[in-house]
Amino acid sequence: MSADWSVLEIPGVQDVARKAAAKVAAEYSTVTMVEYDDLLQEGLIRLASKPDIVRGYADGPDGLGGLHHWLWCDLTDLARKEGARSNRQYSYEALRSGADE
């Protein structure tokens, strides 16, 4: 995977990542083990991995608000997948402990 880290220097882009990560972390804090710091790191990586999308939003009519929405959706999908995986693990452990009794 190639990344263009220079997109993180566009004014406001890192703020978008922080806000999107905070929003997803707050929304999914009770459902999944995903934490703000992990989401922020993943968000920055995803932004750098999609420089055309970042520049398109930064220069386009939707601006950084559109970029925030795009990244929020992406991070939400990640949190949902992590939550589903966590639930499967919990269910397995619950079934396993029930079988041992």
Order of alpha helices (4+ residues) and beta strands (2+ residues): alpha-alpha-alpha-alpha
